[in-house]
Amino acid sequence: MNIRSLRYFVEVVQLNGFSKAADALFITQPAISRSIKALEEELNVELLVREVNGVQLTDDGAILFEHAKIIISQFNSMNKALQDKSGNLTGVLNVGLPPVIASTYFADIIMAFSSQHPQVELKIQELGTKQMEEAMTEGAVETAAVMLPFNNKNFDLTLFAEDRLMLLISKDDPLAIEKEISFNLLVNKAFIFFSEDFRINDLVRSACRIYNSEPIIAGRSNHLDLIIAMVKAGVGITLLPESMCSKNPVDSLVFIPVIEPELSYQLALANPKNSYQSRSCQAWNNLALEKLIVN
């Protein structure tokens, strides 16, 4: 068994097909097929079943898939440790930031880091909190900001802020005159949600269930600009963090505090436990702690 075969196997599963994996890896499909066949013969198990719409993991394949992702992540971490030298910081740093967190809390940090370490390519991965755990486990993201609760068994968490959701609604809506809004007045409204992996959605659902209701979802997007545009167009209402609302007023829309319940939550910096941190990652975390925690 070798790391290349495991990479091929994981890529086939994640892309749901041999041809898609071959294109992504810039190799031939027969080469991937031979590699996975050799894996199956070595392990004496069947890993994948080809289907019309892609591939299906067997029970043995599912076990290998979970372990292979961890092995690949550890291999990448080892390579980073070996390649990480003294001197100016270089290379690529993948940072995970949910969109609703990025602009509010990290704009200054991004600018300062890029100024201090211009040879580092900073890649911001805009993911929901639910996706962040998988991305960090697989090594696609080295450090992240997340909404709590989060897996504190496998990740070190450092609290840096508390926030709450505010209602974003058209000035023409009758509720726009209110100084604060009880959530029970919103349960029959149509909501604009983020994509399914965003924890904010869970807060809204939980509030609806207090009033024995499920949210009416009129649209979804990962992009704040599009969500705001849909609210402006009258498609629905949305709930956004107070920290973001206070810094980004929107023409023709108003932000109103929500009560009964107040939808509050905590934010934390997250890093995998017992995992090598590149010097770039350490520099990012130190800067984030300095600006978010100390100040």
N, C-alpha and C positions, 0 to 999 in steps of 0.2 A: 504494500500500500504506500502511495506517495502523495504529497500535498497537491500535486497537479491533478491527479485523479479525483481527489476530494473536491477541488475547485470546479472541475468539470461537472461533477455530480450535483453540487449545490446550485450551479448556474442553470443546469437543465431543469431542476425542480422549481427554482425561483422564477424562471422565464417560461415555465410550462411547455417545454418543447426542445428537441434536439437541434432543429434548424435555427431557432432563435438564439440558443446558447452558442451555436457555432458562429453565427454572425457577430454576437457580442464579444466573443473571445478571439475572433479573427483566425479561426482554424476550420478544418473541414468537418462536416457532420460525421463521416465514417471514423475520423480520429476520436471524436467524443464517444461514439458508439463502442469502439474497441476498448477505450479506457474504462467505461462503465461495465462492459462485459467482463473485463479482467478483474474489476473489483468484485463483481458477483461471484466469479469463479474462486477468487482468493478467500472470500468470506463464506462461500458455499450457501448463498442465499439469493433470492430474487429481490431486487431493489425497486424496480420500476415496471409499470405496465403501460405500454403505449396505448393511447385511446385516440378516437377521432379528433377530439378537441385538445389534445395535449398528452400529458403523462399523469399517472396516478401512482402515488407512493404505496408500496406494500407496508405491512407492519414492521418488517425488518428495515425497509428503506426509511421509514419515519424515524426509527431509532438512530440510524446512521446519519440522517440529515441533521438532527439536533446536535449530535456530537461533532459532526464535520464542521458546522458553523463555529463552534467553540474552538476547535483545533485550528481552523484557518485564522480566527481572530488572534489566538495565541502566537501563531506563526508570524503574523504581521507585526504583532507587538515585539516579538524577538528581533525581527529585522530592523524595526525602528530603533531598538536599543543598541544594536550593533552599528547602525549607520549614524547614530546621533553623536556628533563630535563636538568638541569645544569650538569657540569662535563665534562668528555671527550666526544667528539663527536663520535657517533656510528650510526649504521644503514646503509641504502642504499641511495645513492644520484644518481639520474638519470639526466645526463647532455646530452643535444642534441648538436651535432657538425657535420656539413656537412663534408664529408671526405676531401674535398679540403681545409678546414679550419683547421681541427683537428691537423694534423702534423706540419703545418707551424706556427700557432699562439699559440697552446695550449700544445705542448709537454712539455715545461718547467713548465707550470702551473700544468699539471697533475702530474708530478714528485714531485713538491714542495708540492702540496696538500696531496698526498699519504704519503709523508715523515712527514708532520706536523700532519696528522690525520690518523694514520695507522689503526684505528678501524672502519673507514668508508669504506664501499664497494662502490667504485666509478664505476658506470656503464655508459659507453659512448654509447649513441644511435646515430649511424651514419645515419642521415636522411637528405633528401633534405629540402630546406627552405620551400617548399610548404607543406610538411608533418609535419614540426615542429609546426605550429600553432595548428593543430588538436591534436598532441601529448601533447602539453602543456595545451590545453583546457581540455583534458581528464585526466590530471594529470599523464600521463605516463612519461613525462619529466618535471622537476621542473625549470630548467634554461637552456638557450641555446645561441648559437651564430647563427646569421642569416645574409643573404644577403638582403639589402634594395632594393626596398621598402618592408615594412612589416606592419602588422596591428598595428598601433600606438594608436588605440582606446582602445584595450583590453590589450596592452602590453606596458611596459616601455622599451624604447630603448636607449641604450648608444653607440654612435658611437665610434669605436676603431681603424678603419683602412680604407684606400682607396686602391683599387687594380685594376688591369686590366688584361685582358686575353692576353696570348702570344700563338703564333702558335708553336705546336710541330710537327716536320716533319722529315722525314728520310734525312740523309746527302746526299743520292743518288738522291734526288728529285732536279730537276733543280732550284726550288725556294730557295733551301737551301743556295745559295750564296748571297741572298739579305740581306741587313742590316735592312730593314723593309718591311712589306708587306701590300699593299693596299688590303682591303677585297674583292674587285671585282675580284682579281686573285684567290680567293678561292671558289667562288660560284659554280664552276663546279667540285670541289673536293668532294670525299666521306668523310664524317665526322664520327668519333667515338664519340657518345654522352654518357652522363650519363643517368640514368633512367629518366623517364618523369617528375618526381617531382622536378628535380633540376633546379634552376633559371638560371644557366649558359646556359642551352639549349635555354632559352628565348632570351638571349642576342645574340646568334648566329642566331636565327630565325629572330630577328629584323634587324640585319645587312644584312641578305640575302634579306629581303623584300625591303631594300633601293635600291637594284639592281633588283627588280621585280623577285625575285627567291625564291625558297624554298630549304632548305638544303637537300642534298642527304645523307641519313643515312645508313652507312654500318654496324654499330654495336652499341650495348649499353652495359654498365656495371656500377655498383656502385663502382667497385674496381679499384683504380688507377693503380695497378700493371697490371691488365688485359688490361686496356685501353692502357697503354704504350706498352704492349706486342703486341697488335693488330696494333699499329702504326709501331712498329719495323718490324712486319710481312708484312707490306705494305697493310694492309686492308683499311687504311684511315688515315686522319690527325685528330688532335684534338686541342682544345684550352684549356689552363690551366692557373691558376693565376700566375702572374709574381713573387709574393712572394714565391710560391712553386718552380717555375723554378729556381730561383736564388740560392736556398738552395739545390736543388736536380738535379745536372747535370746527363744526361742519355747518356750512351755510344751509339754511332751510330746515335744519334738524335740531332737536334739543336732546340733551342728556338729563335723565331724571333718576334719582336714587330709588332702588327697589327695596321694599321691606316685606316682612311677613311671608316668607323669610328673607333676611338679608343674605345675598349669595356671596359670601366671603370665602377666600381661599389663601393659601400660602405658596410662595415661590422659593425654589432652592436651586443651588448649583449642584450638579450631579457628576460624579466621576466613578468609574468602575473600581471596585475594591481589588487589591492585590494584583494590579495591572500596571505595567510600565507606562510612565508618562513621558512623552518626548519633552525636550527642553522648551519647545514652542508652546506645548500644552501647559507646562508649568508657568511659563511667562504669562500666558493668557489668564490662568487661574489666579495668579498673584495680582494681576492688574484688576481683574473682576472683583476680587476680595477687597482690594484697596478702595475702589470706587463705590462698591455696593454696600459693603459691611461697615467700613471705617467711617465713610461719609454719610 
